[in-house]
Amino acid sequence: MKIIFPFLLFFLCVQISQSQDLSKHHWENRLILLLTEDLADEDFNSQIKELESGLIGLEERKVIVYQVYQHQMKVGLEKDAEWTAATNLYKKYDEKNSPFEFYLIGLDGKVKLQDTSCISIDKIQDLIDTMPIRKNKIQPKT
Protein backbone atom coordinates (compact mmCIF):
# COMPACT_ATOMS: atom_id res chain seq x y z
CA MET A 1 0.00 0.00 0.00
CA LYS A 2 2.86 2.41 0.78
CA ILE A 3 4.26 1.88 -2.72
CA ILE A 4 0.95 2.29 -4.50
CA PHE A 5 -0.10 5.51 -2.75
CA PRO A 6 2.67 7.75 -4.21
CA PHE A 7 1.93 6.50 -7.72
CA LEU A 8 -1.79 7.10 -7.24
CA LEU A 9 -1.13 10.59 -5.89
CA PHE A 10 1.15 11.38 -8.83
CA PHE A 11 -1.47 10.12 -11.32
CA LEU A 12 -4.19 12.28 -9.73
CA CYS A 13 -1.96 15.36 -9.81
CA VAL A 14 -1.20 14.84 -13.49
CA GLN A 15 -4.91 14.45 -14.29
CA ILE A 16 -5.82 17.58 -12.34
CA SER A 17 -3.10 19.65 -13.99
CA GLN A 18 -4.19 18.53 -17.47
CA SER A 19 -7.82 19.40 -16.81
CA GLN A 20 -6.81 22.88 -15.62
CA ASP A 21 -4.53 23.74 -18.54
CA LEU A 22 -6.46 26.88 -19.42
CA SER A 23 -7.50 28.14 -15.99
CA LYS A 24 -4.16 29.89 -15.51
CA HIS A 25 -5.18 32.35 -18.25
CA HIS A 26 -8.46 33.39 -16.58
CA TRP A 27 -8.67 37.23 -16.56
CA GLU A 28 -5.10 37.42 -17.95
CA ASN A 29 -5.31 36.29 -21.57
CA ARG A 30 -7.77 35.58 -24.31
CA LEU A 31 -7.26 32.22 -25.97
CA ILE A 32 -7.58 30.82 -29.44
CA LEU A 33 -7.85 27.05 -29.57
CA LEU A 34 -7.25 25.31 -32.87
CA LEU A 35 -8.36 21.69 -32.68
CA THR A 36 -7.52 19.30 -35.48
CA GLU A 37 -7.66 15.60 -36.16
CA ASP A 38 -5.05 15.97 -38.91
CA LEU A 39 -2.07 18.35 -39.00
CA ALA A 40 -2.41 18.48 -42.80
CA ASP A 41 -6.03 19.73 -42.58
CA GLU A 42 -6.54 22.65 -44.97
CA ASP A 43 -8.63 24.77 -42.56
CA PHE A 44 -6.16 24.19 -39.73
CA ASN A 45 -3.18 25.30 -41.83
CA SER A 46 -5.08 28.23 -43.34
CA GLN A 47 -6.02 29.38 -39.83
CA ILE A 48 -2.40 29.25 -38.68
CA LYS A 49 -1.33 31.37 -41.67
CA GLU A 50 -4.16 33.81 -40.98
CA LEU A 51 -3.10 34.16 -37.34
CA GLU A 52 0.56 34.56 -38.30
CA SER A 53 -0.44 37.53 -40.48
CA GLY A 54 -1.82 39.32 -37.41
CA LEU A 55 0.60 38.43 -34.63
CA ILE A 56 1.13 42.00 -33.46
CA GLY A 57 -2.62 42.63 -33.21
CA LEU A 58 -3.14 39.37 -31.32
CA GLU A 59 -0.35 40.25 -28.90
CA GLU A 60 -1.92 43.70 -28.32
CA ARG A 61 -5.20 41.97 -27.49
CA LYS A 62 -3.51 39.54 -25.06
CA VAL A 63 -4.27 36.44 -27.17
CA ILE A 64 -2.48 33.12 -26.72
CA VAL A 65 -2.90 30.43 -29.35
CA TYR A 66 -3.17 26.75 -28.44
CA GLN A 67 -2.80 24.19 -31.20
CA VAL A 68 -4.51 20.97 -30.14
CA TYR A 69 -3.86 17.84 -32.17
CA GLN A 70 -5.88 14.92 -30.86
CA HIS A 71 -4.30 14.32 -27.43
CA GLN A 72 -1.39 16.73 -27.73
CA MET A 73 -1.00 20.49 -27.68
CA LYS A 74 1.50 23.24 -28.20
CA VAL A 75 1.32 26.90 -27.29
CA GLY A 76 1.96 29.51 -29.93
CA LEU A 77 2.48 29.31 -33.66
CA GLU A 78 6.15 28.39 -33.82
CA LYS A 79 6.70 25.36 -36.02
CA ASP A 80 9.52 23.99 -33.87
CA ALA A 81 7.62 24.18 -30.55
CA GLU A 82 7.22 20.80 -28.86
CA TRP A 83 3.92 18.98 -28.52
CA THR A 84 2.92 18.02 -24.97
CA ALA A 85 0.18 15.75 -23.63
CA ALA A 86 -3.31 17.30 -23.45
CA THR A 87 -5.84 14.49 -23.28
CA ASN A 88 -8.58 16.39 -21.48
CA LEU A 89 -8.26 19.58 -23.50
CA TYR A 90 -9.21 17.86 -26.75
CA LYS A 91 -12.05 15.95 -25.10
CA LYS A 92 -13.47 19.08 -23.50
CA TYR A 93 -13.59 21.20 -26.66
CA ASP A 94 -14.19 18.66 -29.44
CA GLU A 95 -17.93 19.38 -29.49
CA LYS A 96 -18.73 19.37 -33.19
CA ASN A 97 -16.73 16.24 -34.01
CA SER A 98 -15.27 18.07 -37.01
CA PRO A 99 -11.78 17.69 -38.53
CA PHE A 100 -11.08 21.31 -37.50
CA GLU A 101 -12.54 23.53 -34.80
CA PHE A 102 -11.76 27.14 -33.90
CA TYR A 103 -12.49 28.62 -30.48
CA LEU A 104 -12.01 32.15 -29.21
CA ILE A 105 -12.19 32.27 -25.42
CA GLY A 106 -12.51 35.58 -23.61
CA LEU A 107 -10.77 36.80 -20.50
CA ASP A 108 -13.74 35.52 -18.51
CA GLY A 109 -13.09 31.96 -19.74
CA LYS A 110 -16.24 31.80 -21.87
CA VAL A 111 -16.34 30.80 -25.54
CA LYS A 112 -16.95 33.91 -27.63
CA LEU A 113 -16.69 32.32 -31.08
CA GLN A 114 -16.73 28.74 -32.26
CA ASP A 115 -16.47 27.63 -35.89
CA THR A 116 -15.37 24.73 -38.06
CA SER A 117 -13.75 26.85 -40.78
CA CYS A 118 -10.93 29.38 -41.01
CA ILE A 119 -11.74 32.78 -39.45
CA SER A 120 -10.14 35.95 -40.83
CA ILE A 121 -7.76 37.86 -38.60
CA ASP A 122 -9.89 40.98 -39.13
CA LYS A 123 -13.02 39.23 -37.86
CA ILE A 124 -11.12 37.94 -34.79
CA GLN A 125 -9.68 41.35 -33.96
CA ASP A 126 -12.98 43.14 -34.59
CA LEU A 127 -14.81 40.72 -32.29
CA ILE A 128 -12.23 41.16 -29.53
CA ASP A 129 -12.43 44.95 -29.92
CA THR A 130 -16.18 44.82 -29.20
CA MET A 131 -15.67 43.00 -25.89
CA PRO A 132 -16.31 45.25 -22.86
CA ILE A 133 -12.89 44.95 -21.24
CA ARG A 134 -11.12 45.60 -24.54
CA LYS A 135 -13.43 48.55 -25.32
CA ASN A 136 -12.54 50.12 -21.98
CA LYS A 137 -8.85 49.67 -22.69
CA ILE A 138 -8.92 51.25 -26.14
CA GLN A 139 -11.36 54.10 -25.35
CA PRO A 140 -9.58 57.43 -25.03
CA LYS A 141 -9.52 58.74 -21.46
CA THR A 142 -11.31 62.08 -21.00
C-alpha positions as CSV (number, residue, x, y, z in Angstrom):
1,M,0.0,0.0,0.0
2,K,2.9,2.4,0.8
3,I,4.3,1.9,-2.7
4,I,0.9,2.3,-4.5
5,F,-0.1,5.5,-2.8
6,P,2.7,7.7,-4.2
7,F,1.9,6.5,-7.7
8,L,-1.8,7.1,-7.2
9,L,-1.1,10.6,-5.9
10,F,1.1,11.4,-8.8
11,F,-1.5,10.1,-11.3
12,L,-4.2,12.3,-9.7
13,C,-2.0,15.4,-9.8
14,V,-1.2,14.8,-13.5
15,Q,-4.9,14.4,-14.3
16,I,-5.8,17.6,-12.3
17,S,-3.1,19.6,-14.0
18,Q,-4.2,18.5,-17.5
19,S,-7.8,19.4,-16.8
20,Q,-6.8,22.9,-15.6
21,D,-4.5,23.7,-18.5
22,L,-6.5,26.9,-19.4
23,S,-7.5,28.1,-16.0
24,K,-4.2,29.9,-15.5
25,H,-5.2,32.4,-18.3
26,H,-8.5,33.4,-16.6
27,W,-8.7,37.2,-16.6
28,E,-5.1,37.4,-17.9
29,N,-5.3,36.3,-21.6
30,R,-7.8,35.6,-24.3
31,L,-7.3,32.2,-26.0
32,I,-7.6,30.8,-29.4
33,L,-7.9,27.1,-29.6
34,L,-7.2,25.3,-32.9
35,L,-8.4,21.7,-32.7
36,T,-7.5,19.3,-35.5
37,E,-7.7,15.6,-36.2
38,D,-5.0,16.0,-38.9
39,L,-2.1,18.3,-39.0
40,A,-2.4,18.5,-42.8
41,D,-6.0,19.7,-42.6
42,E,-6.5,22.7,-45.0
43,D,-8.6,24.8,-42.6
44,F,-6.2,24.2,-39.7
45,N,-3.2,25.3,-41.8
46,S,-5.1,28.2,-43.3
47,Q,-6.0,29.4,-39.8
48,I,-2.4,29.2,-38.7
49,K,-1.3,31.4,-41.7
50,E,-4.2,33.8,-41.0
51,L,-3.1,34.2,-37.3
52,E,0.6,34.6,-38.3
53,S,-0.4,37.5,-40.5
54,G,-1.8,39.3,-37.4
55,L,0.6,38.4,-34.6
56,I,1.1,42.0,-33.5
57,G,-2.6,42.6,-33.2
58,L,-3.1,39.4,-31.3
59,E,-0.4,40.3,-28.9
60,E,-1.9,43.7,-28.3
61,R,-5.2,42.0,-27.5
62,K,-3.5,39.5,-25.1
63,V,-4.3,36.4,-27.2
64,I,-2.5,33.1,-26.7
65,V,-2.9,30.4,-29.4
66,Y,-3.2,26.8,-28.4
67,Q,-2.8,24.2,-31.2
68,V,-4.5,21.0,-30.1
69,Y,-3.9,17.8,-32.2
70,Q,-5.9,14.9,-30.9
71,H,-4.3,14.3,-27.4
72,Q,-1.4,16.7,-27.7
73,M,-1.0,20.5,-27.7
74,K,1.5,23.2,-28.2
75,V,1.3,26.9,-27.3
76,G,2.0,29.5,-29.9
77,L,2.5,29.3,-33.7
78,E,6.1,28.4,-33.8
79,K,6.7,25.4,-36.0
80,D,9.5,24.0,-33.9
81,A,7.6,24.2,-30.5
82,E,7.2,20.8,-28.9
83,W,3.9,19.0,-28.5
84,T,2.9,18.0,-25.0
85,A,0.2,15.7,-23.6
86,A,-3.3,17.3,-23.4
87,T,-5.8,14.5,-23.3
88,N,-8.6,16.4,-21.5
89,L,-8.3,19.6,-23.5
90,Y,-9.2,17.9,-26.7
91,K,-12.1,15.9,-25.1
92,K,-13.5,19.1,-23.5
93,Y,-13.6,21.2,-26.7
94,D,-14.2,18.7,-29.4
95,E,-17.9,19.4,-29.5
96,K,-18.7,19.4,-33.2
97,N,-16.7,16.2,-34.0
98,S,-15.3,18.1,-37.0
99,P,-11.8,17.7,-38.5
100,F,-11.1,21.3,-37.5
101,E,-12.5,23.5,-34.8
102,F,-11.8,27.1,-33.9
103,Y,-12.5,28.6,-30.5
104,L,-12.0,32.1,-29.2
105,I,-12.2,32.3,-25.4
106,G,-12.5,35.6,-23.6
107,L,-10.8,36.8,-20.5
108,D,-13.7,35.5,-18.5
109,G,-13.1,32.0,-19.7
110,K,-16.2,31.8,-21.9
111,V,-16.3,30.8,-25.5
112,K,-16.9,33.9,-27.6
113,L,-16.7,32.3,-31.1
114,Q,-16.7,28.7,-32.3
115,D,-16.5,27.6,-35.9
116,T,-15.4,24.7,-38.1
117,S,-13.7,26.8,-40.8
118,C,-10.9,29.4,-41.0
119,I,-11.7,32.8,-39.5
120,S,-10.1,36.0,-40.8
121,I,-7.8,37.9,-38.6
122,D,-9.9,41.0,-39.1
123,K,-13.0,39.2,-37.9
124,I,-11.1,37.9,-34.8
125,Q,-9.7,41.3,-34.0
126,D,-13.0,43.1,-34.6
127,L,-14.8,40.7,-32.3
128,I,-12.2,41.2,-29.5
129,D,-12.4,44.9,-29.9
130,T,-16.2,44.8,-29.2
131,M,-15.7,43.0,-25.9
132,P,-16.3,45.3,-22.9
133,I,-12.9,45.0,-21.2
134,R,-11.1,45.6,-24.5
135,K,-13.4,48.6,-25.3
136,N,-12.5,50.1,-22.0
137,K,-8.8,49.7,-22.7
138,I,-8.9,51.2,-26.1
139,Q,-11.4,54.1,-25.4
140,P,-9.6,57.4,-25.0
141,K,-9.5,58.7,-21.5
142,T,-11.3,62.1,-21.0
